[in-house]
Amino acid sequence: MNLETSKIITTNFATSKIGTSFKAQLFSLKGGNIRINFKAKHPVWYIDPKNTTDFFFNFTKIDEDHVSISPVYSGYHKDLYSSVRNDYKWQLSVKNPSNSKWITKVDKKERIRIRIGDLMMTRLYGFNKSIIKYKGIVAANQGMQVTRVPNISLLPKEETTWFLSMAKAAGRIGISTENKTTESELKLVLEKQDLKLTTKEFDTLLQIINTR
């Protein structure tokens, strides 16, 4: 995927009808894609550095600013929705921690504000206008978690920006993704957004953009 392709995709979705969906993955600029362990008591968004397999979500347009985010495959033969849980440490879960029921409809907590920039660099916000943030390693056996915080002004942008990987989905809507992003193109986008990555993080992100 290159810069021109990402702009076409963004424009197409921005002008699409309410209810339009696309499949995509969310990658942290620090490495790894968001996934859900449905067998957990409270299945929250997390990143496992050792698991590099695909994990797709359906992003469905609710209005001009918001989407619902539903895992494509859960094993439960029903749509489950990511929910910003003020009753569970502001983490994103697909199960209500108060009654252990799967979240199968979109309400206030399931409305995610989305902002997509150049090269699909994306920010997501919950119902209290806080930003969805990479949290880092929280325990040796829990991988990395994604959580939410009440103040976005002082946060490092690298922890609140995600790469929205639509490469496979884009091919299904007739958009060519064969032209690859160059190092200079990615550097320009990161500089424009004041995003600072290590050499390893940069190389990993470039590979993800061009292969996923």
C-alpha positions as CSV (number, residue, x, y, z in Angstrom):
1,M,0.0,0.0,0.0
2,N,1.3,3.5,-0.8
3,L,0.2,7.0,0.1
4,E,-2.1,7.4,-2.9
5,T,-3.9,4.1,-2.3
6,S,-4.4,5.0,1.4
7,K,-6.0,8.3,0.5
8,I,-8.4,6.6,-2.0
9,I,-9.5,4.1,0.7
10,T,-10.0,6.9,3.3
11,T,-12.0,9.0,0.9
12,N,-14.1,6.1,-0.3
13,F,-15.0,5.2,3.3
14,A,-15.6,8.9,4.3
15,T,-18.2,9.2,1.5
16,S,-19.8,5.8,1.9
17,K,-23.2,5.1,3.2
18,I,-24.0,4.5,6.9
19,G,-23.7,0.8,7.6
20,T,-20.8,0.3,5.2
21,S,-18.2,-2.1,6.6
22,F,-14.6,-3.0,5.9
23,K,-12.2,-5.6,7.4
24,A,-8.9,-4.5,8.9
25,Q,-6.3,-5.1,11.5
26,L,-4.9,-2.6,14.0
27,F,-1.2,-2.6,14.6
28,S,0.6,-0.7,17.3
29,L,3.5,1.4,16.1
30,K,5.4,-0.3,18.9
31,G,4.8,-3.6,17.2
32,G,2.1,-6.3,17.2
33,N,-1.6,-6.3,16.3
34,I,-4.6,-6.1,18.5
35,R,-6.4,-9.4,19.2
36,I,-9.0,-10.8,21.7
37,N,-8.8,-14.0,23.7
38,F,-12.4,-15.1,23.8
39,K,-11.8,-17.8,26.4
40,A,-10.7,-15.2,29.0
41,K,-13.1,-14.2,31.8
42,H,-13.1,-10.6,30.5
43,P,-11.9,-10.7,26.9
44,V,-10.1,-7.4,26.4
45,W,-8.1,-6.0,23.5
46,Y,-4.4,-7.0,23.9
47,I,-1.2,-7.5,21.9
48,D,0.8,-10.7,22.1
49,P,4.4,-10.0,20.8
50,K,4.9,-13.7,20.2
51,N,1.7,-14.1,18.1
52,T,2.1,-12.6,14.6
53,T,-1.0,-14.2,13.0
54,D,-3.7,-12.1,11.4
55,F,-6.6,-10.9,13.6
56,F,-9.3,-9.0,11.6
57,F,-12.1,-6.7,12.8
58,N,-15.1,-5.4,11.0
59,F,-15.3,-1.6,11.1
60,T,-18.9,-0.5,10.4
61,K,-19.8,3.1,9.8
62,I,-22.3,4.4,12.3
63,D,-22.2,8.1,11.3
64,E,-19.6,10.5,9.8
65,D,-17.3,10.2,12.9
66,H,-18.0,6.9,14.5
67,V,-17.6,3.2,13.8
68,S,-18.4,0.0,15.7
69,I,-15.5,-2.5,15.9
70,S,-16.4,-6.2,15.8
71,P,-14.0,-9.2,15.6
72,V,-14.5,-11.0,12.3
73,Y,-14.3,-14.4,13.9
74,S,-15.1,-15.2,17.6
75,G,-16.3,-18.8,17.4
76,Y,-19.7,-17.8,18.8
77,H,-21.5,-17.4,15.5
78,K,-22.7,-13.9,16.5
79,D,-21.5,-10.4,16.1
80,L,-19.6,-9.2,19.2
81,Y,-18.7,-5.6,19.7
82,S,-15.8,-3.9,21.3
83,S,-17.0,-1.8,24.2
84,V,-15.2,0.9,26.2
85,R,-15.7,-0.3,29.8
86,N,-15.8,2.4,32.4
87,D,-16.8,-0.5,34.7
88,Y,-13.6,-2.4,34.0
89,K,-10.5,-0.1,34.1
90,W,-11.5,1.6,30.9
91,Q,-10.4,-1.4,28.9
92,L,-12.0,-2.5,25.6
93,S,-13.9,-5.7,26.0
94,V,-16.5,-7.8,24.1
95,K,-18.2,-9.0,27.3
96,N,-20.0,-7.0,30.0
97,P,-17.9,-7.6,33.2
98,S,-21.0,-7.0,35.4
99,N,-23.1,-9.8,34.0
100,S,-20.6,-11.8,31.8
101,K,-22.9,-11.5,28.8
102,W,-21.5,-11.0,25.3
103,I,-22.0,-7.5,23.9
104,T,-24.1,-8.1,20.8
105,K,-25.5,-4.7,20.0
106,V,-24.1,-1.2,19.6
107,D,-24.9,1.4,22.2
108,K,-23.0,4.4,23.6
109,K,-20.0,2.4,24.8
110,E,-19.6,0.7,21.5
111,R,-19.4,3.9,19.4
112,I,-15.8,4.5,18.6
113,R,-14.7,7.8,17.0
114,I,-12.2,7.2,14.2
115,R,-9.6,9.6,12.7
116,I,-7.7,8.1,9.7
117,G,-4.6,10.0,8.5
118,D,-2.0,9.5,5.8
119,L,-0.9,5.9,5.2
120,M,-3.8,4.8,7.4
121,M,-2.2,6.2,10.6
122,T,-5.3,6.1,12.9
123,R,-6.6,7.4,16.2
124,L,-9.6,6.0,18.0
125,Y,-11.6,7.6,20.8
126,G,-14.3,6.3,23.1
127,F,-17.6,7.7,24.4
128,N,-15.8,10.0,27.0
129,K,-13.6,11.5,24.3
130,S,-10.5,9.8,25.6
131,I,-8.1,8.1,23.2
132,I,-7.3,4.4,22.9
133,K,-3.7,3.9,23.9
134,Y,-1.0,1.3,23.7
135,K,-0.3,0.5,27.4
136,G,2.8,-1.7,27.1
137,I,3.7,-4.9,28.9
138,V,1.6,-5.3,32.0
139,A,2.6,-8.9,33.1
140,A,4.9,-11.6,31.8
141,N,2.1,-13.8,30.7
142,Q,-0.4,-11.2,29.5
143,G,1.4,-9.8,26.5
144,M,0.5,-6.2,25.9
145,Q,-2.8,-4.5,26.7
146,V,-4.6,-1.6,25.2
147,T,-6.4,0.7,27.6
148,R,-7.9,4.2,27.8
149,V,-6.8,7.3,29.6
150,P,-8.7,10.5,30.6
151,N,-6.2,13.0,29.2
152,I,-4.8,12.9,25.7
153,S,-2.9,16.2,25.5
154,L,0.3,14.9,27.2
155,L,0.5,11.4,25.7
156,P,3.2,10.4,23.4
157,K,1.7,10.2,19.9
158,E,3.5,6.9,19.2
159,E,1.3,5.3,21.9
160,T,-2.0,6.7,20.6
161,T,-1.5,6.1,16.8
162,W,-2.3,2.8,15.1
163,F,-1.7,1.5,11.6
164,L,-5.0,0.4,10.2
165,S,-4.1,-2.5,7.9
166,M,-6.7,-2.8,5.1
167,A,-4.4,-4.5,2.5
168,K,-6.4,-7.7,2.1
169,A,-9.8,-6.0,2.4
170,A,-8.8,-3.3,-0.1
171,G,-8.2,-5.9,-2.7
172,R,-11.8,-7.0,-2.4
173,I,-13.2,-3.5,-3.3
174,G,-11.1,-3.3,-6.4
175,I,-8.2,-1.0,-5.1
176,S,-4.7,-2.0,-6.2
177,T,-2.3,-2.4,-3.3
178,E,0.7,-3.6,-5.4
179,N,2.7,-0.4,-5.2
180,K,4.7,-0.4,-2.0
181,T,5.4,2.3,0.5
182,T,9.0,3.5,0.3
183,E,11.2,4.3,3.3
184,S,11.3,8.0,2.4
185,E,7.5,8.1,2.0
186,L,7.0,6.5,5.5
187,K,9.6,8.9,7.0
188,L,7.7,11.9,5.5
189,V,4.4,10.7,7.0
190,L,5.9,10.1,10.4
191,E,7.7,13.4,10.5
192,K,4.5,15.2,9.4
193,Q,2.6,13.7,12.4
194,D,5.6,14.1,14.7
195,L,5.9,10.4,15.3
196,K,9.3,9.1,16.5
197,L,10.1,5.4,16.1
198,T,13.2,3.4,16.8
199,T,15.0,1.9,13.8
200,K,13.5,-1.5,14.7
201,E,10.0,-0.1,15.1
202,F,10.3,1.8,11.8
203,D,11.5,-1.3,9.9
204,T,8.8,-3.5,11.4
205,L,6.1,-0.9,10.5
206,L,7.3,-0.6,7.0
207,Q,7.2,-4.3,6.5
208,I,3.7,-4.5,8.0
209,I,2.5,-1.8,5.7
210,N,3.9,-3.6,2.6
211,T,2.9,-7.1,3.5
212,R,-0.3,-7.0,5.6
